[in-house]
Amino acid sequence: MNNSSDRVYGASPQDSAYPMRNRPSAITSCIIVGGGITGLITATFLQRKGINVTVLDKGKSIGGRLATRRISHENSVAGVFDYGAQYFSSSDPRFQVWVDDWLKHGVIKEWCQGFGKSDGKPRYYGVNGTRGIAQHLAQDLDVHTNTKVVEIGYDSSWLVKTEDEQQFQGEMLLLTPPVPQALDLLDASLMVLPLDIRFSLENITYHRCITVLALLEKPSSIPAPGGIALEDNYITWLADNHQKGISPDAYAITLQASPSFSEDYWDSDDAEIAYKLLSAAADYLDSPVIKYQVHRWRYSLPKTFHPEPYLALSEIPLLIAGDGFVAPNIEGAVLSGIAVGELIGKRFKG
Ligand SMILES: Cc1cc2nc3c(=O)[nH]c(=O)nc-3n(C[C@H](O)[C@H](O)[C@H](O)COP(=O)(O)OP(=O)(O)OC[C@H]3O[C@@H](n4cnc5c(N)ncnc54)[C@H](O)[C@@H]3O)c2cc1C
């Protein structure tokens, strides 16, 4: 790899901000910020090629928007909720290879071939929730959760500083957070991007999504197979995690609010949001609600995305990938992760 540039980007290992005692002990080939599906696919791909890789994620658990949570009430059994991505399909043979592997290992199952009318195209779900897919990928990787990256700097190698004052050093850096969060990190690190790249990244924007997780006393009346897309002002999607198969012991419902509701009620309190959404869904619930939680996704699905699978800087080994590239869903994120992995692999081979 050619690190010929003598320009220092952001804070560097030589800065006084990094005292000797805090210096990282080992240098890894590639640091990946973000342990969502994009980061984990790239990490798996690189590790299989014998390239050292370290994944850093700020979340308590791995997976990002592949999110699954358990909720119980008093002594009742726990409901299991997918509250980020709900299901996925596959149309690209490069993604299908991963899908087949997950099917073989029992990580995913076919849920149905369409909600309402069948179109013959499988929709898959994670057997242990969608987060289970991330956990499966992460099991053999060097992954650090609860590790928020707050500053990056480049001076012949990368130095990555975390909120809890750890430091990681790497030859290449891949950023996979939702693009506005990646830009915030670059800005906080005083990294100036070439204008065309900055412009492309600022064009990638996301919908907000408020999600309500409701534990019901009785089975819902959401029709089989347990998921329904609505053209409603308030709700766009309702899922019955019990029918789906991930919540065998409790009736666990996920409600996703429409983009307009999510914008309008973003700052409302949880009780008002839950009241409005649960009332709007009453016909499908058919049961008292025992307990609910509200989750706010500031970045859910990309509204606009970049047509190329990643962005790469030519001057320094910095790459940016994720579902804001290729297509705004799990398949798009995986294709972005594969493409950027191929590029990183080639650079190391070179
Ligand atoms: C409510 C909702 C419903 C969805 N439904 C579907 C669906 O049904 N089907 C589908 O295909 N897709 C769906 N999606 C989209 C899908 O979840 C995403 O496309 C995909 O998970 C994106 O993966 P990613 O790795 O690119 O990003 P993320 O999953 O967002 O991963 C980025 C990671 O970066 C981490 N991070 C951010 N900043 C830092 C930092 N400074 N330091 C360290 N770590 C950091 C985050 O913690 C996160 O884990 C849905 C998303 C949401 C939110």
The ligand as a Gaussian input file, in Angstrom:
#p B3LYP/6-31G(d) Opt

LIG

0 1
 C      -37.171000       0.275000      11.552000
 C      -36.369000      -0.324000      10.421000
 C      -36.944000      -1.273000       9.598000
 C      -36.206000      -1.859000       8.563000
 N      -36.781000      -2.847000       7.834000
 C      -36.034000      -3.500000       6.922000
 C      -36.537000      -4.661000       6.276000
 O      -37.632000      -5.140000       6.602000
 N      -35.767000      -5.259000       5.317000
 C      -34.516000      -4.786000       4.999000
 O      -33.860000      -5.379000       4.136000
 N      -34.008000      -3.711000       5.623000
 C      -34.715000      -3.073000       6.580000
 N      -34.199000      -2.024000       7.259000
 C      -32.878000      -1.508000       6.836000
 C      -31.742000      -2.389000       7.326000
 O      -31.883000      -2.606000       8.700000
 C      -30.451000      -1.672000       7.009000
 O      -30.393000      -1.441000       5.603000
 C      -29.185000      -2.432000       7.393000
 O      -29.339000      -3.087000       8.615000
 C      -28.035000      -1.425000       7.423000
 O      -26.859000      -2.033000       7.911000
 P      -25.540000      -1.179000       8.068000
 O      -24.494000      -2.079000       8.609000
 O      -25.240000      -0.481000       6.789000
 O      -25.876000      -0.026000       9.117000
 P      -26.231000      -0.155000      10.724000
 O      -26.963000      -1.401000      10.928000
 O      -26.826000       1.136000      11.054000
 O      -24.776000      -0.323000      11.329000
 C      -23.964000       0.774000      11.610000
 C      -23.315000       0.546000      12.960000
 O      -22.426000       1.626000      13.217000
 C      -22.387000       1.822000      14.610000
 N      -21.833000       3.150000      14.850000
 C      -22.326000       4.355000      14.469000
 N      -21.498000       5.343000      14.871000
 C      -20.467000       4.748000      15.517000
 C      -19.306000       5.232000      16.181000
 N      -19.012000       6.548000      16.218000
 N      -18.477000       4.343000      16.765000
 C      -18.730000       3.011000      16.711000
 N      -19.836000       2.501000      16.108000
 C      -20.682000       3.356000      15.517000
 C      -23.831000       1.649000      15.047000
 O      -23.904000       1.300000      16.413000
 C      -24.291000       0.520000      14.132000
 O      -24.215000      -0.739000      14.762000
 C      -34.883000      -1.440000       8.329000
 C      -34.298000      -0.501000       9.171000
 C      -35.022000       0.043000      10.216000
 C      -34.358000       0.995000      11.161000

